[in-house]
Amino acid sequence: MRSRSGVLHAMRQDSPFILAFAARLRAARELRQWTQRDLAARAGVPKSGVAHFERGTRRPSVETLHRLASALDTSTDYLLGRIAVLQQPVDADPLVREFGNLNGADRDLARDFVRMLMIRHQLDRTVHRE
């Protein structure tokens, strides 16, 4: 089952695992509103590689899988389908780390600002649906 070409090599291209990886990679990228080129640049991989991974025609090496997960601020477990929900590691997000350093009044202000951004985001999504 092990191979030189990648961590997912032992799985057939049409396997549910490959298809899930491809879909999750694309979903995580689109959630951030990045193009394939954006993700490729952030992960240090060729754009064509990202396109192949998202189509399920190629499988990433362990190193590339780690780079993709790091660039997306998610876990390899999510990308590989081991966990169901896209999660960002709390310690990997600089915004969360900085929030932890704020005093009480500044935390309240930051929390209100984030709520306002979420409302704006929801309104934008509603407008684009209509």
A tleap script that builds the chain and sets N, CA, C and O, in Angstrom:
source leaprc.protein.ff14SB
mol = sequence {
  NMET ARG SER ARG SER GLY VAL LEU HIE ALA
  MET ARG GLN ASP SER PRO PHE ILE LEU ALA
  PHE ALA ALA ARG LEU ARG ALA ALA ARG GLU
  LEU ARG GLN TRP THR GLN ARG ASP LEU ALA
  ALA ARG ALA GLY VAL PRO LYS SER GLY VAL
  ALA HIE PHE GLU ARG GLY THR ARG ARG PRO
  SER VAL GLU THR LEU HIE ARG LEU ALA SER
  ALA LEU ASP THR SER THR ASP TYR LEU LEU
  GLY ARG ILE ALA VAL LEU GLN GLN PRO VAL
  ASP ALA ASP PRO LEU VAL ARG GLU PHE GLY
  ASN LEU ASN GLY ALA ASP ARG ASP LEU ALA
  ARG ASP PHE VAL ARG MET LEU MET ILE ARG
  HIE GLN LEU ASP ARG THR VAL HIE ARG CGLU
}
set mol.1.N position { 0.809 -1.200 0.000 }
set mol.1.CA position { 0.000 0.000 0.000 }
set mol.1.C position { 0.852 1.264 0.000 }
set mol.1.O position { 0.335 2.331 -0.331 }
set mol.2.N position { 2.090 1.197 0.344 }
set mol.2.CA position { 2.945 2.371 0.392 }
set mol.2.C position { 3.549 2.618 -0.972 }
set mol.2.O position { 3.770 1.684 -1.743 }
set mol.3.N position { 3.812 3.866 -1.268 }
set mol.3.CA position { 4.362 4.211 -2.560 }
set mol.3.C position { 5.175 5.486 -2.467 }
set mol.3.O position { 5.033 6.280 -1.537 }
set mol.4.N position { 6.033 5.655 -3.462 }
set mol.4.CA position { 6.848 6.858 -3.504 }
set mol.4.C position { 6.029 8.081 -3.869 }
set mol.4.O position { 6.382 9.189 -3.466 }
set mol.5.N position { 4.957 7.921 -4.612 }
set mol.5.CA position { 4.278 9.072 -5.196 }
set mol.5.C position { 3.337 9.809 -4.265 }
set mol.5.O position { 2.939 10.928 -4.589 }
set mol.6.N position { 2.965 9.255 -3.142 }
set mol.6.CA position { 2.126 10.063 -2.267 }
set mol.6.C position { 1.456 9.280 -1.178 }
set mol.6.O position { 1.350 8.054 -1.227 }
set mol.7.N position { 0.999 10.031 -0.180 }
set mol.7.CA position { 0.370 9.448 0.987 }
set mol.7.C position { -0.938 8.748 0.618 }
set mol.7.O position { -1.332 7.780 1.269 }
set mol.8.N position { -1.598 9.230 -0.406 }
set mol.8.CA position { -2.875 8.668 -0.790 }
set mol.8.C position { -2.754 7.722 -1.985 }
set mol.8.O position { -3.764 7.320 -2.562 }
set mol.9.N position { -1.537 7.369 -2.354 }
set mol.9.CA position { -1.313 6.589 -3.568 }
set mol.9.C position { -2.006 5.239 -3.559 }
set mol.9.O position { -2.454 4.778 -4.609 }
set mol.10.N position { -2.103 4.606 -2.432 }
set mol.10.CA position { -2.669 3.264 -2.372 }
set mol.10.C position { -4.154 3.252 -2.713 }
set mol.10.O position { -4.714 2.192 -2.991 }
set mol.11.N position { -4.789 4.401 -2.695 }
set mol.11.CA position { -6.205 4.471 -2.983 }
set mol.11.C position { -6.423 4.706 -4.477 }
set mol.11.O position { -5.691 5.476 -5.098 }
set mol.12.N position { -7.410 4.057 -5.042 }
set mol.12.CA position { -7.743 4.277 -6.443 }
set mol.12.C position { -8.220 5.705 -6.626 }
set mol.12.O position { -8.738 6.324 -5.697 }
set mol.13.N position { -8.040 6.224 -7.843 }
set mol.13.CA position { -8.433 7.606 -8.120 }
set mol.13.C position { -9.919 7.848 -7.884 }
set mol.13.O position { -10.309 8.945 -7.486 }
set mol.14.N position { -10.744 6.844 -8.122 }
set mol.14.CA position { -12.181 7.039 -7.938 }
set mol.14.C position { -12.654 6.589 -6.557 }
set mol.14.O position { -13.854 6.458 -6.318 }
set mol.15.N position { -11.714 6.355 -5.658 }
set mol.15.CA position { -12.107 5.919 -4.323 }
set mol.15.C position { -12.803 7.055 -3.589 }
set mol.15.O position { -12.550 8.226 -3.874 }
set mol.16.N position { -13.677 6.719 -2.645 }
set mol.16.CA position { -14.361 7.758 -1.867 }
set mol.16.C position { -13.381 8.639 -1.100 }
set mol.16.O position { -13.664 9.812 -0.855 }
set mol.17.N position { -12.241 8.088 -0.724 }
set mol.17.CA position { -11.257 8.868 0.029 }
set mol.17.C position { -10.641 9.948 -0.848 }
set mol.17.O position { -10.488 11.091 -0.416 }
set mol.18.N position { -10.288 9.590 -2.073 }
set mol.18.CA position { -9.714 10.573 -2.995 }
set mol.18.C position { -10.746 11.637 -3.334 }
set mol.18.O position { -10.436 12.828 -3.350 }
set mol.19.N position { -11.957 11.210 -3.602 }
set mol.19.CA position { -13.010 12.166 -3.935 }
set mol.19.C position { -13.305 13.088 -2.759 }
set mol.19.O position { -13.546 14.279 -2.954 }
set mol.20.N position { -13.287 12.551 -1.538 }
set mol.20.CA position { -13.518 13.381 -0.344 }
set mol.20.C position { -12.376 14.372 -0.161 }
set mol.20.O position { -12.610 15.543 0.138 }
set mol.21.N position { -11.133 13.903 -0.340 }
set mol.21.CA position { -9.979 14.805 -0.220 }
set mol.21.C position { -10.104 15.937 -1.235 }
set mol.21.O position { -9.921 17.104 -0.889 }
set mol.22.N position { -10.413 15.601 -2.471 }
set mol.22.CA position { -10.529 16.612 -3.524 }
set mol.22.C position { -11.609 17.640 -3.172 }
set mol.22.O position { -11.393 18.843 -3.314 }
set mol.23.N position { -12.752 17.170 -2.720 }
set mol.23.CA position { -13.864 18.068 -2.376 }
set mol.23.C position { -13.522 18.932 -1.170 }
set mol.23.O position { -13.843 20.121 -1.150 }
set mol.24.N position { -12.882 18.356 -0.175 }
set mol.24.CA position { -12.545 19.113 1.033 }
set mol.24.C position { -11.467 20.163 0.750 }
set mol.24.O position { -11.518 21.273 1.281 }
set mol.25.N position { -10.505 19.808 -0.080 }
set mol.25.CA position { -9.466 20.767 -0.443 }
set mol.25.C position { -10.096 21.968 -1.145 }
set mol.25.O position { -9.801 23.118 -0.821 }
set mol.26.N position { -10.950 21.688 -2.090 }
set mol.26.CA position { -11.614 22.759 -2.824 }
set mol.26.C position { -12.502 23.594 -1.899 }
set mol.26.O position { -12.485 24.823 -1.973 }
set mol.27.N position { -13.273 22.943 -1.036 }
set mol.27.CA position { -14.160 23.670 -0.117 }
set mol.27.C position { -13.370 24.588 0.806 }
set mol.27.O position { -13.765 25.731 1.034 }
set mol.28.N position { -12.259 24.095 1.334 }
set mol.28.CA position { -11.440 24.917 2.238 }
set mol.28.C position { -10.853 26.110 1.485 }
set mol.28.O position { -10.781 27.216 2.021 }
set mol.29.N position { -10.435 25.879 0.244 }
set mol.29.CA position { -9.888 26.977 -0.574 }
set mol.29.C position { -10.980 27.996 -0.884 }
set mol.29.O position { -10.766 29.198 -0.730 }
set mol.30.N position { -12.129 27.534 -1.311 }
set mol.30.CA position { -13.218 28.447 -1.669 }
set mol.30.C position { -13.769 29.201 -0.466 }
set mol.30.O position { -14.210 30.343 -0.597 }
set mol.31.N position { -13.746 28.570 0.704 }
set mol.31.CA position { -14.179 29.250 1.924 }
set mol.31.C position { -13.353 30.511 2.154 }
set mol.31.O position { -13.862 31.516 2.651 }
set mol.32.N position { -12.096 30.450 1.795 }
set mol.32.CA position { -11.197 31.595 1.957 }
set mol.32.C position { -11.238 32.533 0.758 }
set mol.32.O position { -10.548 33.552 0.725 }
set mol.33.N position { -12.062 32.172 -0.230 }
set mol.33.CA position { -12.209 32.948 -1.465 }
set mol.33.C position { -10.868 33.089 -2.188 }
set mol.33.O position { -10.540 34.147 -2.724 }
set mol.34.N position { -10.105 31.995 -2.189 }
set mol.34.CA position { -8.827 31.954 -2.890 }
set mol.34.C position { -8.999 31.240 -4.219 }
set mol.34.O position { -9.848 30.360 -4.361 }
set mol.35.N position { -8.189 31.627 -5.181 }
set mol.35.CA position { -8.098 30.878 -6.426 }
set mol.35.C position { -7.128 29.717 -6.204 }
set mol.35.O position { -6.446 29.646 -5.182 }
set mol.36.N position { -7.081 28.828 -7.163 }
set mol.36.CA position { -6.090 27.747 -7.082 }
set mol.36.C position { -4.682 28.335 -7.069 }
set mol.36.O position { -3.794 27.830 -6.382 }
set mol.37.N position { -4.490 29.392 -7.827 }
set mol.37.CA position { -3.178 30.061 -7.864 }
set mol.37.C position { -2.817 30.626 -6.488 }
set mol.37.O position { -1.667 30.532 -6.057 }
set mol.38.N position { -3.809 31.217 -5.795 }
set mol.38.CA position { -3.569 31.754 -4.446 }
set mol.38.C position { -3.104 30.646 -3.500 }
set mol.38.O position { -2.109 30.799 -2.791 }
set mol.39.N position { -3.836 29.527 -3.499 }
set mol.39.CA position { -3.467 28.420 -2.621 }
set mol.39.C position { -2.095 27.879 -2.981 }
set mol.39.O position { -1.282 27.609 -2.097 }
set mol.40.N position { -1.832 27.717 -4.266 }
set mol.40.CA position { -0.540 27.196 -4.712 }
set mol.40.C position { 0.602 28.085 -4.214 }
set mol.40.O position { 1.615 27.586 -3.725 }
set mol.41.N position { 0.434 29.390 -4.338 }
set mol.41.CA position { 1.476 30.320 -3.894 }
set mol.41.C position { 1.684 30.243 -2.384 }
set mol.41.O position { 2.821 30.254 -1.912 }
set mol.42.N position { 0.604 30.167 -1.636 }
set mol.42.CA position { 0.713 30.110 -0.175 }
set mol.42.C position { 1.300 28.782 0.307 }
set mol.42.O position { 1.999 28.732 1.319 }
set mol.43.N position { 1.008 27.716 -0.427 }
set mol.43.CA position { 1.492 26.388 -0.014 }
set mol.43.C position { 2.842 26.047 -0.633 }
set mol.43.O position { 3.478 25.072 -0.232 }
set mol.44.N position { 3.282 26.833 -1.597 }
set mol.44.CA position { 4.555 26.558 -2.248 }
set mol.44.C position { 4.506 25.336 -3.149 }
set mol.44.O position { 5.464 24.568 -3.228 }
set mol.45.N position { 3.374 25.165 -3.830 }
set mol.45.CA position { 3.221 24.053 -4.766 }
set mol.45.C position { 2.766 24.620 -6.106 }
set mol.45.O position { 2.237 25.731 -6.152 }
set mol.46.N position { 2.959 23.884 -7.196 }
set mol.46.CA position { 2.505 24.389 -8.496 }
set mol.46.C position { 0.976 24.493 -8.563 }
set mol.46.O position { 0.265 23.682 -7.971 }
set mol.47.N position { 0.489 25.489 -9.282 }
set mol.47.CA position { -0.955 25.650 -9.468 }
set mol.47.C position { -1.542 24.402 -10.111 }
set mol.47.O position { -2.643 23.978 -9.761 }
set mol.48.N position { -0.814 23.816 -11.047 }
set mol.48.CA position { -1.320 22.609 -11.711 }
set mol.48.C position { -1.502 21.470 -10.709 }
set mol.48.O position { -2.397 20.639 -10.864 }
set mol.49.N position { -0.650 21.435 -9.681 }
set mol.49.CA position { -0.793 20.416 -8.638 }
set mol.49.C position { -2.093 20.578 -7.892 }
set mol.49.O position { -2.798 19.599 -7.649 }
set mol.50.N position { -2.425 21.822 -7.520 }
set mol.50.CA position { -3.683 22.086 -6.814 }
set mol.50.C position { -4.859 21.664 -7.696 }
set mol.50.O position { -5.807 21.044 -7.215 }
set mol.51.N position { -4.796 21.998 -8.975 }
set mol.51.CA position { -5.878 21.626 -9.894 }
set mol.51.C position { -6.027 20.102 -9.961 }
set mol.51.O position { -7.144 19.586 -9.927 }
set mol.52.N position { -4.911 19.387 -10.057 }
set mol.52.CA position { -4.963 17.918 -10.097 }
set mol.52.C position { -5.516 17.344 -8.798 }
set mol.52.O position { -6.312 16.405 -8.824 }
set mol.53.N position { -5.099 17.904 -7.661 }
set mol.53.CA position { -5.583 17.401 -6.368 }
set mol.53.C position { -7.090 17.600 -6.267 }
set mol.53.O position { -7.804 16.713 -5.798 }
set mol.54.N position { -7.577 18.759 -6.705 }
set mol.54.CA position { -9.009 19.051 -6.618 }
set mol.54.C position { -9.835 18.207 -7.589 }
set mol.54.O position { -11.020 17.976 -7.349 }
set mol.55.N position { -9.236 17.754 -8.659 }
set mol.55.CA position { -9.937 16.858 -9.594 }
set mol.55.C position { -9.798 15.401 -9.179 }
set mol.55.O position { -10.507 14.538 -9.696 }
set mol.56.N position { -8.896 15.123 -8.257 }
set mol.56.CA position { -8.676 13.755 -7.819 }
set mol.56.C position { -7.808 12.947 -8.762 }
set mol.56.O position { -7.783 11.718 -8.689 }
set mol.57.N position { -7.090 13.631 -9.653 }
set mol.57.CA position { -6.240 12.925 -10.612 }
set mol.57.C position { -4.817 12.717 -10.107 }
set mol.57.O position { -4.059 11.927 -10.670 }
set mol.58.N position { -4.467 13.419 -9.061 }
set mol.58.CA position { -3.169 13.214 -8.410 }
set mol.58.C position { -3.367 13.241 -6.911 }
set mol.58.O position { -4.333 13.804 -6.397 }
set mol.59.N position { -2.424 12.616 -6.223 }
set mol.59.CA position { -2.458 12.552 -4.776 }
set mol.59.C position { -1.213 13.233 -4.213 }
set mol.59.O position { -0.115 13.037 -4.734 }
set mol.60.N position { -1.370 14.021 -3.167 }
set mol.60.CA position { -0.222 14.759 -2.628 }
set mol.60.C position { 0.707 13.861 -1.812 }
set mol.60.O position { 0.293 12.854 -1.240 }
set mol.61.N position { 1.956 14.257 -1.781 }
set mol.61.CA position { 2.904 13.613 -0.868 }
set mol.61.C position { 2.565 14.061 0.552 }
set mol.61.O position { 1.757 14.971 0.744 }
set mol.62.N position { 3.164 13.440 1.513 }
set mol.62.CA position { 2.944 13.837 2.910 }
set mol.62.C position { 3.365 15.288 3.103 }
set mol.62.O position { 2.662 16.055 3.760 }
set mol.63.N position { 4.496 15.667 2.542 }
set mol.63.CA position { 4.983 17.049 2.678 }
set mol.63.C position { 3.997 18.035 2.044 }
set mol.63.O position { 3.695 19.074 2.631 }
set mol.64.N position { 3.505 17.717 0.866 }
set mol.64.CA position { 2.558 18.606 0.185 }
set mol.64.C position { 1.239 18.683 0.945 }
set mol.64.O position { 0.647 19.757 1.056 }
set mol.65.N position { 0.781 17.564 1.462 }
set mol.65.CA position { -0.440 17.560 2.270 }
set mol.65.C position { -0.279 18.495 3.459 }
set mol.65.O position { -1.184 19.272 3.766 }
set mol.66.N position { 0.847 18.429 4.119 }
set mol.66.CA position { 1.117 19.309 5.259 }
set mol.66.C position { 1.147 20.771 4.820 }
set mol.66.O position { 0.602 21.633 5.509 }
set mol.67.N position { 1.772 21.056 3.695 }
set mol.67.CA position { 1.833 22.438 3.193 }
set mol.67.C position { 0.436 22.976 2.876 }
set mol.67.O position { 0.117 24.124 3.187 }
set mol.68.N position { -0.384 22.138 2.259 }
set mol.68.CA position { -1.746 22.563 1.928 }
set mol.68.C position { -2.545 22.852 3.190 }
set mol.68.O position { -3.214 23.881 3.281 }
set mol.69.N position { -2.477 21.949 4.162 }
set mol.69.CA position { -3.208 22.139 5.413 }
set mol.69.C position { -2.725 23.392 6.138 }
set mol.69.O position { -3.535 24.156 6.663 }
set mol.70.N position { -1.422 23.606 6.170 }
set mol.70.CA position { -0.869 24.796 6.838 }
set mol.70.C position { -1.318 26.074 6.142 }
set mol.70.O position { -1.718 27.038 6.796 }
set mol.71.N position { -1.251 26.078 4.821 }
set mol.71.CA position { -1.662 27.265 4.072 }
set mol.71.C position { -3.138 27.577 4.308 }
set mol.71.O position { -3.530 28.742 4.369 }
set mol.72.N position { -3.940 26.546 4.440 }
set mol.72.CA position { -5.381 26.716 4.654 }
set mol.72.C position { -5.757 26.885 6.123 }
set mol.72.O position { -6.930 27.066 6.449 }
set mol.73.N position { -4.772 26.827 7.003 }
set mol.73.CA position { -5.020 26.906 8.451 }
set mol.73.C position { -6.049 25.878 8.885 }
set mol.73.O position { -6.962 26.191 9.649 }
set mol.74.N position { -5.906 24.663 8.404 }
set mol.74.CA position { -6.775 23.569 8.804 }
set mol.74.C position { -5.892 22.365 9.106 }
set mol.74.O position { -4.666 22.453 9.050 }
set mol.75.N position { -6.511 21.263 9.420 }
set mol.75.CA position { -5.745 20.076 9.764 }
set mol.75.C position { -5.710 19.093 8.602 }
set mol.75.O position { -6.600 19.081 7.752 }
set mol.76.N position { -4.683 18.284 8.583 }
set mol.76.CA position { -4.629 17.198 7.606 }
set mol.76.C position { -5.767 16.222 7.873 }
set mol.76.O position { -6.276 15.600 6.940 }
set mol.77.N position { -6.172 16.080 9.122 }
set mol.77.CA position { -7.300 15.202 9.450 }
set mol.77.C position { -8.562 15.633 8.713 }
set mol.77.O position { -9.307 14.794 8.206 }
set mol.78.N position { -8.802 16.940 8.653 }
set mol.78.CA position { -9.972 17.411 7.915 }
set mol.78.C position { -9.829 17.083 6.424 }
set mol.78.O position { -10.747 16.535 5.815 }
set mol.79.N position { -8.686 17.419 5.849 }
set mol.79.CA position { -8.495 17.196 4.420 }
set mol.79.C position { -8.601 15.715 4.057 }
set mol.79.O position { -9.075 15.369 2.975 }
set mol.80.N position { -8.162 14.852 4.957 }
set mol.80.CA position { -8.195 13.418 4.687 }
set mol.80.C position { -9.517 12.761 5.082 }
set mol.80.O position { -9.697 11.561 4.874 }
set mol.81.N position { -10.442 13.537 5.650 }
set mol.81.CA position { -11.749 12.994 5.983 }
set mol.81.C position { -11.824 12.299 7.328 }
set mol.81.O position { -12.791 11.592 7.611 }
set mol.82.N position { -10.807 12.495 8.163 }
set mol.82.CA position { -10.816 11.850 9.483 }
set mol.82.C position { -11.718 12.577 10.468 }
set mol.82.O position { -12.195 11.978 11.432 }
set mol.83.N position { -11.957 13.865 10.233 }
set mol.83.CA position { -12.915 14.622 11.029 }
set mol.83.C position { -13.905 15.267 10.070 }
set mol.83.O position { -13.562 15.562 8.925 }
set mol.84.N position { -15.118 15.484 10.528 }
set mol.84.CA position { -16.190 15.908 9.637 }
set mol.84.C position { -16.283 17.416 9.428 }
set mol.84.O position { -16.804 17.866 8.407 }
set mol.85.N position { -15.788 18.197 10.377 }
set mol.85.CA position { -16.001 19.634 10.344 }
set mol.85.C position { -14.688 20.353 10.082 }
set mol.85.O position { -13.659 20.035 10.678 }
set mol.86.N position { -14.741 21.329 9.181 }
set mol.86.CA position { -13.566 22.154 8.910 }
set mol.86.C position { -13.251 22.954 10.160 }
set mol.86.O position { -14.046 23.784 10.600 }
set mol.87.N position { -12.098 22.698 10.720 }
set mol.87.CA position { -11.689 23.384 11.933 }
set mol.87.C position { -10.352 24.041 11.716 }
set mol.87.O position { -9.461 23.490 11.071 }
set mol.88.N position { -10.229 25.220 12.263 }
set mol.88.CA position { -8.949 25.888 12.248 }
set mol.88.C position { -8.326 25.722 13.626 }
set mol.88.O position { -8.950 26.049 14.635 }
set mol.89.N position { -7.102 25.217 13.672 }
set mol.89.CA position { -6.462 25.082 14.974 }
set mol.89.C position { -6.351 26.449 15.645 }
set mol.89.O position { -5.856 27.407 15.051 }
set mol.90.N position { -6.812 26.524 16.876 }
set mol.90.CA position { -6.808 27.790 17.602 }
set mol.90.C position { -5.401 28.365 17.666 }
set mol.90.O position { -5.224 29.570 17.483 }
set mol.91.N position { -4.407 27.539 17.918 }
set mol.91.CA position { -3.055 28.061 18.052 }
set mol.91.C position { -2.431 28.422 16.713 }
set mol.91.O position { -1.363 29.035 16.688 }
set mol.92.N position { -3.065 28.060 15.591 }
set mol.92.CA position { -2.523 28.371 14.277 }
set mol.92.C position { -3.039 29.711 13.749 }
set mol.92.O position { -2.475 30.246 12.795 }
set mol.93.N position { -4.076 30.252 14.335 }
set mol.93.CA position { -4.669 31.479 13.845 }
set mol.93.C position { -4.138 32.668 14.639 }
set mol.93.O position { -4.428 32.794 15.829 }
set mol.94.N position { -3.368 33.539 13.998 }
set mol.94.CA position { -2.798 34.684 14.722 }
set mol.94.C position { -3.867 35.588 15.329 }
set mol.94.O position { -3.654 36.169 16.393 }
set mol.95.N position { -5.005 35.711 14.669 }
set mol.95.CA position { -6.077 36.551 15.198 }
set mol.95.C position { -6.571 36.037 16.542 }
set mol.95.O position { -6.804 36.820 17.463 }
set mol.96.N position { -6.732 34.723 16.657 }
set mol.96.CA position { -7.177 34.130 17.917 }
set mol.96.C position { -6.116 34.326 18.993 }
set mol.96.O position { -6.435 34.647 20.138 }
set mol.97.N position { -4.858 34.132 18.621 }
set mol.97.CA position { -3.776 34.338 19.604 }
set mol.97.C position { -3.772 35.766 20.114 }
set mol.97.O position { -3.628 36.004 21.313 }
set mol.98.N position { -3.931 36.728 19.192 }
set mol.98.CA position { -3.910 38.130 19.594 }
set mol.98.C position { -5.129 38.490 20.439 }
set mol.98.O position { -5.028 39.284 21.374 }
set mol.99.N position { -6.265 37.912 20.110 }
set mol.99.CA position { -7.468 38.150 20.892 }
set mol.99.C position { -7.234 37.749 22.345 }
set mol.99.O position { -7.698 38.427 23.262 }
set mol.100.N position { -6.524 36.663 22.549 }
set mol.100.CA position { -6.230 36.184 23.899 }
set mol.100.C position { -5.375 37.144 24.702 }
set mol.100.O position { -5.358 37.073 25.930 }
set mol.101.N position { -4.663 38.043 24.031 }
set mol.101.CA position { -3.796 39.005 24.720 }
set mol.101.C position { -4.505 40.311 25.070 }
set mol.101.O position { -3.922 41.170 25.733 }
set mol.102.N position { -5.746 40.471 24.637 }
set mol.102.CA position { -6.469 41.721 24.900 }
set mol.102.C position { -7.035 41.747 26.315 }
set mol.102.O position { -7.315 40.708 26.912 }
set mol.103.N position { -7.198 42.974 26.841 }
set mol.103.CA position { -7.848 43.096 28.143 }
set mol.103.C position { -9.357 43.017 27.943 }
set mol.103.O position { -9.831 42.956 26.809 }
set mol.104.N position { -10.102 43.019 29.021 }
set mol.104.CA position { -11.541 42.803 28.978 }
set mol.104.C position { -12.295 43.777 28.096 }
set mol.104.O position { -13.122 43.357 27.287 }
set mol.105.N position { -12.026 45.082 28.233 }
set mol.105.CA position { -12.745 46.095 27.452 }
set mol.105.C position { -12.412 45.952 25.965 }
set mol.105.O position { -13.290 46.062 25.110 }
set mol.106.N position { -11.145 45.708 25.673 }
set mol.106.CA position { -10.752 45.546 24.272 }
set mol.106.C position { -11.314 44.254 23.681 }
set mol.106.O position { -11.628 44.203 22.492 }
set mol.107.N position { -11.442 43.222 24.494 }
set mol.107.CA position { -12.072 41.978 24.021 }
set mol.107.C position { -13.525 42.226 23.644 }
set mol.107.O position { -14.005 41.735 22.623 }
set mol.108.N position { -14.223 42.995 24.480 }
set mol.108.CA position { -15.622 43.309 24.186 }
set mol.108.C position { -15.730 44.082 22.873 }
set mol.108.O position { -16.612 43.812 22.059 }
set mol.109.N position { -14.839 45.034 22.673 }
set mol.109.CA position { -14.837 45.823 21.450 }
set mol.109.C position { -14.550 44.924 20.236 }
set mol.109.O position { -15.226 45.023 19.211 }
set mol.110.N position { -13.555 44.056 20.358 }
set mol.110.CA position { -13.208 43.135 19.268 }
set mol.110.C position { -14.366 42.184 18.976 }
set mol.110.O position { -14.663 41.907 17.814 }
set mol.111.N position { -15.015 41.687 20.017 }
set mol.111.CA position { -16.156 40.780 19.860 }
set mol.111.C position { -17.296 41.479 19.123 }
set mol.111.O position { -17.917 40.887 18.241 }
set mol.112.N position { -17.577 42.741 19.480 }
set mol.112.CA position { -18.623 43.503 18.796 }
set mol.112.C position { -18.265 43.721 17.322 }
set mol.112.O position { -19.131 43.640 16.451 }
set mol.113.N position { -17.017 43.992 17.056 }
set mol.113.CA position { -16.571 44.206 15.684 }
set mol.113.C position { -16.719 42.925 14.859 }
set mol.113.O position { -17.164 42.967 13.712 }
set mol.114.N position { -16.350 41.807 15.440 }
set mol.114.CA position { -16.485 40.526 14.739 }
set mol.114.C position { -17.959 40.229 14.481 }
set mol.114.O position { -18.310 39.753 13.402 }
set mol.115.N position { -18.816 40.499 15.443 }
set mol.115.CA position { -20.260 40.302 15.233 }
set mol.115.C position { -20.764 41.149 14.072 }
set mol.115.O position { -21.552 40.680 13.251 }
set mol.116.N position { -20.306 42.400 14.005 }
set mol.116.CA position { -20.700 43.288 12.921 }
set mol.116.C position { -20.222 42.731 11.581 }
set mol.116.O position { -20.963 42.781 10.599 }
set mol.117.N position { -19.014 42.207 11.522 }
set mol.117.CA position { -18.502 41.616 10.288 }
set mol.117.C position { -19.306 40.388 9.880 }
set mol.117.O position { -19.558 40.173 8.694 }
set mol.118.N position { -19.709 39.584 10.861 }
set mol.118.CA position { -20.505 38.391 10.557 }
set mol.118.C position { -21.880 38.786 10.004 }
set mol.118.O position { -22.379 38.154 9.072 }
set mol.119.N position { -22.478 39.804 10.563 }
set mol.119.CA position { -23.767 40.283 10.056 }
set mol.119.C position { -23.598 40.786 8.626 }
set mol.119.O position { -24.415 40.484 7.756 }
set mol.120.N position { -22.543 41.549 8.388 }
set mol.120.CA position { -22.278 42.050 7.035 }
set mol.120.C position { -22.077 40.893 6.066 }
set mol.120.O position { -22.586 40.926 4.945 }
set mol.121.N position { -21.339 39.872 6.488 }
set mol.121.CA position { -21.095 38.693 5.646 }
set mol.121.C position { -22.410 37.976 5.327 }
set mol.121.O position { -22.637 37.575 4.186 }
set mol.122.N position { -23.271 37.817 6.329 }
set mol.122.CA position { -24.561 37.160 6.109 }
set mol.122.C position { -25.433 37.971 5.157 }
set mol.122.O position { -26.124 37.409 4.308 }
set mol.123.N position { -25.398 39.284 5.300 }
set mol.123.CA position { -26.173 40.140 4.398 }
set mol.123.C position { -25.640 40.038 2.972 }
set mol.123.O position { -26.419 39.964 2.021 }
set mol.124.N position { -24.318 40.033 2.819 }
set mol.124.CA position { -23.716 39.885 1.495 }
set mol.124.C position { -24.139 38.578 0.851 }
set mol.124.O position { -24.450 38.546 -0.340 }
set mol.125.N position { -24.154 37.489 1.631 }
set mol.125.CA position { -24.553 36.190 1.094 }
set mol.125.C position { -26.020 36.194 0.686 }
set mol.125.O position { -26.393 35.598 -0.325 }
set mol.126.N position { -26.856 36.875 1.483 }
set mol.126.CA position { -28.284 36.948 1.172 }
set mol.126.C position { -28.501 37.733 -0.120 }
set mol.126.O position { -29.292 37.319 -0.967 }
set mol.127.N position { -27.821 38.838 -0.276 }
set mol.127.CA position { -27.962 39.683 -1.467 }
set mol.127.C position { -27.501 38.920 -2.707 }
set mol.127.O position { -28.132 39.016 -3.759 }
set mol.128.N position { -26.421 38.171 -2.596 }
set mol.128.CA position { -25.893 37.436 -3.750 }
set mol.128.C position { -26.773 36.254 -4.139 }
set mol.128.O position { -26.705 35.800 -5.281 }
set mol.129.N position { -27.581 35.749 -3.243 }
set mol.129.CA position { -28.492 34.638 -3.546 }
set mol.129.C position { -29.702 35.099 -4.350 }
set mol.129.O position { -30.274 34.343 -5.135 }
set mol.130.N position { -30.073 36.344 -4.138 }
set mol.130.CA position { -31.301 36.856 -4.787 }
set mol.130.C position { -31.053 37.295 -6.193 }
set mol.130.O position { -31.976 37.746 -6.870 }
savepdb mol mol.pdb
quit
